[in-house]
Amino acid sequence: MAHSTPQSNYPSPRHDPVRDSTASDIAWVQQRHTNWLFQPDDFKHTPSSRDGVPFSNEMMMRSKGISFLALVGMHLHLPQPTLYVAATMLHRFYMRFSIKRHHYYDIGATCIFLSTKVEETNRKLKDIVIACCRVAQKNDKLVIDEQSKEYWRWRDIILFNEELLLEAICFDLAIQNPYNILIHYTRKFIKDDKDRIALTKSAWAFVNDSARTTLCLRYPPRVLAAAALYCASTICHVTVLPQEYGRMWWDEIDVKIGDIKDACNIMADLYESSPSKMGEQKYTRQH
């Protein structure tokens, strides 16, 4: 079993965008989240690596699991925050169990099922099963019903793995995503409406794409939101934070520029390894 190590102690943000939360609630969520932060060396000793799976292969398979999640989510018309939570569950699962023994499609389907309940974007189990069948077989028009063997196979997979998934993530369902924090940052620091819309779109894509990496296991959500804002500002050529603030915007939210650039470089690594899968947005290295 891989043991998590907090990467850094980030203080509570001055204005956290999490809705309907008290300061103590926010601190509690952030403290729990540090239990799921890992150092880079920890990824060399995952259960999969001890099972003989090279790290690069494990990352490739995790990425395929995230692609599966995204396609199933499209079929179910799920909001992006729900998919991000599902992706985080998948990454956490493989810090406890080997990807060689638990196929990423099976775990991905279970993560979708659990995340829809956690995020209160409930979908019927039947609809999730049908979507998984169609995506797995790459046939959007596949006829699947409760009389199909494939239907019952996927239904059993999801229900069987739900308890295993809960065990793997230590029944920790308080998963915060970066999206609300990102919106808060863009409203705080970008005053021009046109610039804010363009930058938010680019930064949102950064967060979406980051689910293919282990960033959710390396940094807390507000660092990812800051990295998304930083990267988007370079892509959109938008200046963040007017001069009258007197200091850099990342200092204003107590995030280290080194962490921001590290997250951006991890995204650059992802883009360089599979540019054809990354859409229109290009990620470049930050020095």
C-alpha positions as CSV (number, residue, x, y, z in Angstrom):
1,M,0.0,0.0,0.0
2,A,1.4,3.4,-1.0
3,H,1.5,5.9,1.9
4,S,0.5,9.5,1.2
5,T,2.8,12.3,2.2
6,P,1.5,15.9,2.5
7,Q,3.4,18.0,-0.1
8,S,2.9,21.4,1.6
9,N,0.8,23.2,4.2
10,Y,-1.3,25.8,2.4
11,P,-3.3,28.1,4.7
12,S,-7.0,28.5,4.3
13,P,-7.8,31.0,1.5
14,R,-9.0,34.4,2.6
15,H,-12.1,34.2,0.5
16,D,-13.0,30.6,-0.3
17,P,-15.6,30.2,-3.0
18,V,-17.1,27.0,-1.6
19,R,-20.7,27.7,-1.2
20,D,-22.6,27.3,2.1
21,S,-19.5,26.4,4.0
22,T,-18.3,27.8,7.3
23,A,-14.6,28.6,7.9
24,S,-14.3,25.4,10.0
25,D,-15.9,23.3,7.3
26,I,-13.4,24.6,4.8
27,A,-10.4,24.0,7.0
28,W,-11.7,20.4,7.7
29,V,-12.0,19.7,3.9
30,Q,-8.5,21.1,3.2
31,Q,-6.9,19.1,6.1
32,R,-8.5,15.9,4.8
33,H,-7.3,16.7,1.3
34,T,-3.6,16.9,2.4
35,N,-3.9,13.2,3.3
36,W,-4.2,12.5,-0.4
37,L,-1.2,14.5,-1.6
38,F,1.9,12.6,-2.7
39,Q,5.5,13.4,-3.3
40,P,6.9,12.7,-6.9
41,D,8.9,9.7,-5.6
42,D,5.7,8.1,-4.2
43,F,4.6,7.4,-7.8
44,K,7.6,5.2,-8.3
45,H,6.2,2.8,-5.7
46,T,2.6,2.5,-6.5
47,P,0.9,-1.0,-6.2
48,S,1.0,-1.2,-10.0
49,S,4.8,-0.6,-10.1
50,R,5.3,-3.3,-7.5
51,D,3.1,-5.5,-9.8
52,G,5.6,-5.0,-12.6
53,V,3.9,-2.2,-14.5
54,P,6.3,0.5,-15.5
55,F,5.2,4.0,-14.4
56,S,4.8,5.3,-18.0
57,N,2.5,2.3,-18.8
58,E,0.5,2.9,-15.6
59,M,0.0,6.6,-16.5
60,M,-1.1,5.6,-20.0
61,M,-3.7,3.2,-18.6
62,R,-4.9,5.8,-16.1
63,S,-5.3,8.3,-19.0
64,K,-7.3,5.7,-20.9
65,G,-9.5,5.3,-17.8
66,I,-10.0,9.1,-17.7
67,S,-10.9,9.1,-21.5
68,F,-13.5,6.4,-20.7
69,L,-14.9,8.5,-17.9
70,A,-15.2,11.5,-20.2
71,L,-17.0,9.6,-22.9
72,V,-19.4,8.0,-20.5
73,G,-20.0,11.4,-19.0
74,M,-20.9,12.8,-22.4
75,H,-23.5,10.1,-22.9
76,L,-25.0,10.9,-19.5
77,H,-24.7,14.7,-19.9
78,L,-22.8,15.0,-16.7
79,P,-21.3,18.3,-15.6
80,Q,-17.5,18.6,-15.6
81,P,-17.1,18.9,-11.8
82,T,-18.8,15.4,-11.4
83,L,-16.3,14.0,-13.9
84,Y,-13.4,15.6,-12.1
85,V,-14.5,14.0,-8.9
86,A,-14.8,10.7,-10.6
87,A,-11.3,11.1,-12.1
88,T,-9.9,12.0,-8.7
89,M,-11.4,8.8,-7.2
90,L,-9.8,6.8,-10.0
91,H,-6.4,8.2,-9.3
92,R,-6.7,7.7,-5.6
93,F,-7.9,4.1,-6.2
94,Y,-4.7,3.3,-8.1
95,M,-2.6,4.6,-5.2
96,R,-4.1,1.7,-3.2
97,F,-4.6,-1.1,-5.7
98,S,-2.8,-2.3,-8.8
99,I,-4.1,-1.3,-12.3
100,K,-2.9,-4.8,-13.4
101,R,-5.5,-6.5,-11.2
102,H,-8.3,-3.9,-11.6
103,H,-9.1,-2.8,-15.2
104,Y,-9.4,1.0,-15.6
105,Y,-12.8,0.6,-17.5
106,D,-14.3,-1.3,-14.5
107,I,-13.0,1.2,-11.9
108,G,-13.9,4.1,-14.2
109,A,-17.5,2.9,-14.4
110,T,-17.6,2.6,-10.7
111,C,-16.1,6.0,-10.1
112,I,-18.8,7.5,-12.4
113,F,-21.6,5.7,-10.4
114,L,-20.2,6.9,-7.0
115,S,-19.4,10.5,-8.1
116,T,-22.9,11.1,-9.4
117,K,-24.2,10.2,-5.9
118,V,-21.6,12.3,-4.1
119,E,-22.1,15.3,-6.4
120,E,-25.9,14.9,-6.4
121,T,-26.0,14.6,-10.1
122,N,-27.7,11.3,-9.9
123,R,-28.2,9.1,-12.9
124,K,-30.1,5.8,-12.9
125,L,-27.8,2.8,-12.6
126,K,-29.5,1.4,-15.8
127,D,-28.5,4.5,-17.7
128,I,-24.9,4.4,-16.5
129,V,-24.7,0.7,-17.4
130,I,-25.9,1.3,-20.9
131,A,-23.5,4.2,-21.4
132,C,-20.6,2.1,-20.2
133,C,-21.5,-0.7,-22.6
134,R,-21.7,1.6,-25.5
135,V,-18.5,3.4,-24.8
136,A,-16.6,0.2,-24.0
137,Q,-17.7,-1.4,-27.3
138,K,-17.3,1.9,-29.2
139,N,-20.8,1.7,-30.6
140,D,-23.1,4.6,-29.7
141,K,-26.1,2.8,-31.2
142,L,-25.6,-0.5,-29.5
143,V,-28.9,-1.9,-28.3
144,I,-28.6,-2.8,-24.6
145,D,-31.4,-3.7,-22.3
146,E,-32.0,-5.6,-19.1
147,Q,-32.3,-8.9,-21.1
148,S,-28.7,-8.5,-22.4
149,K,-25.8,-10.5,-20.8
150,E,-23.6,-7.5,-21.3
151,Y,-26.0,-5.3,-19.3
152,W,-25.9,-7.6,-16.3
153,R,-22.1,-8.0,-16.6
154,W,-21.5,-4.3,-16.3
155,R,-24.1,-3.9,-13.6
156,D,-22.4,-6.6,-11.5
157,I,-19.0,-5.0,-12.1
158,I,-20.2,-1.6,-10.9
159,L,-22.0,-2.9,-7.8
160,F,-19.2,-5.3,-6.9
161,N,-16.5,-2.6,-7.2
162,E,-18.4,0.1,-5.4
163,E,-17.4,-1.3,-1.9
164,L,-13.8,-1.8,-3.1
165,L,-13.6,1.8,-4.3
166,L,-15.0,3.1,-1.0
167,E,-12.4,1.1,0.8
168,A,-9.6,2.3,-1.5
169,I,-10.5,6.0,-0.9
170,C,-11.0,5.3,2.8
171,F,-14.7,6.4,2.5
172,D,-13.4,9.9,2.1
173,L,-16.1,11.5,-0.1
174,A,-15.2,15.1,0.7
175,I,-13.5,15.8,-2.7
176,Q,-13.2,19.4,-3.6
177,N,-12.7,20.4,-7.2
178,P,-10.9,23.4,-8.6
179,Y,-13.8,24.8,-10.7
180,N,-15.5,27.1,-8.2
181,I,-12.2,28.3,-6.9
182,L,-11.1,29.1,-10.5
183,I,-14.3,31.1,-11.1
184,H,-13.7,33.0,-7.9
185,Y,-10.1,33.8,-9.0
186,T,-11.1,35.1,-12.4
187,R,-13.8,37.3,-10.9
188,K,-11.3,38.6,-8.3
189,F,-8.4,39.4,-10.7
190,I,-9.9,40.0,-14.2
191,K,-12.0,43.1,-14.4
192,D,-12.6,43.2,-18.2
193,D,-15.6,41.0,-19.1
194,K,-14.2,40.0,-22.5
195,D,-10.8,39.0,-21.1
196,R,-12.4,37.2,-18.2
197,I,-14.6,35.1,-20.5
198,A,-11.7,34.1,-22.8
199,L,-9.4,33.4,-19.8
200,T,-12.0,31.3,-18.0
201,K,-12.6,29.2,-21.0
202,S,-8.9,28.4,-21.4
203,A,-8.4,27.8,-17.7
204,W,-11.4,25.6,-17.5
205,A,-9.9,23.5,-20.3
206,F,-6.6,23.3,-18.3
207,V,-8.5,21.8,-15.3
208,N,-10.4,19.4,-17.6
209,D,-7.1,18.2,-19.2
210,S,-5.3,18.0,-15.8
211,A,-7.6,15.0,-14.9
212,R,-5.4,12.9,-17.2
213,T,-2.4,13.6,-15.0
214,T,-1.7,13.0,-11.3
215,L,-1.9,16.7,-10.4
216,C,-5.0,16.1,-8.2
217,L,-2.6,13.9,-6.1
218,R,0.2,16.4,-6.0
219,Y,-1.5,19.7,-5.2
220,P,-4.6,20.9,-3.5
221,P,-7.5,22.2,-5.7
222,R,-6.7,25.9,-5.2
223,V,-3.1,25.5,-6.5
224,L,-4.5,23.8,-9.6
225,A,-7.0,26.7,-10.0
226,A,-4.1,29.1,-9.7
227,A,-2.0,27.1,-12.2
228,A,-4.9,27.1,-14.6
229,L,-5.3,30.8,-14.3
230,Y,-1.5,31.4,-14.9
231,C,-1.4,29.1,-17.9
232,A,-4.5,30.6,-19.4
233,S,-3.2,34.1,-18.9
234,T,-0.1,33.2,-21.1
235,I,-2.3,31.6,-23.7
236,C,-4.8,34.4,-23.9
237,H,-2.2,37.2,-23.4
238,V,-4.2,38.6,-20.5
239,T,-2.6,40.4,-17.6
240,V,-3.8,39.2,-14.3
241,L,-4.1,41.6,-11.4
242,P,-4.0,45.3,-11.9
243,Q,-0.9,47.2,-10.8
244,E,-2.7,48.9,-7.9
245,Y,-2.7,45.7,-5.9
246,G,1.0,46.3,-5.4
247,R,2.1,42.6,-5.5
248,M,1.7,39.5,-7.7
249,W,-1.7,37.9,-7.7
250,W,-0.4,34.5,-6.6
251,D,0.9,36.2,-3.4
252,E,-2.5,37.6,-2.9
253,I,-3.9,34.0,-2.6
254,D,-0.9,32.6,-0.8
255,V,0.1,30.2,-3.6
256,K,3.8,29.6,-4.5
257,I,4.9,30.5,-8.0
258,G,7.1,27.5,-8.1
259,D,4.2,25.2,-7.5
260,I,2.2,27.0,-10.2
261,K,5.0,26.5,-12.8
262,D,5.5,22.9,-11.8
263,A,1.8,22.2,-12.4
264,C,2.1,24.0,-15.8
265,N,5.1,21.9,-16.7
266,I,3.3,18.7,-15.9
267,M,0.7,19.7,-18.3
268,A,3.4,20.5,-20.9
269,D,4.7,17.0,-20.4
270,L,1.2,15.6,-21.1
271,Y,0.8,17.7,-24.2
272,E,4.2,16.7,-25.5
273,S,3.5,13.0,-25.0
274,S,0.1,13.0,-26.7
275,P,-0.7,16.3,-28.6
276,S,-3.3,14.7,-30.8
277,K,-5.5,14.0,-27.7
278,M,-5.3,17.4,-26.2
279,G,-7.6,19.4,-28.4
280,E,-6.7,22.9,-29.6
281,Q,-5.1,24.1,-26.4
282,K,-1.3,23.9,-26.3
283,Y,0.7,23.8,-23.1
284,T,4.3,25.1,-23.0
285,R,7.0,25.0,-20.4
286,Q,7.3,27.7,-17.7
287,H,10.8,28.7,-16.5
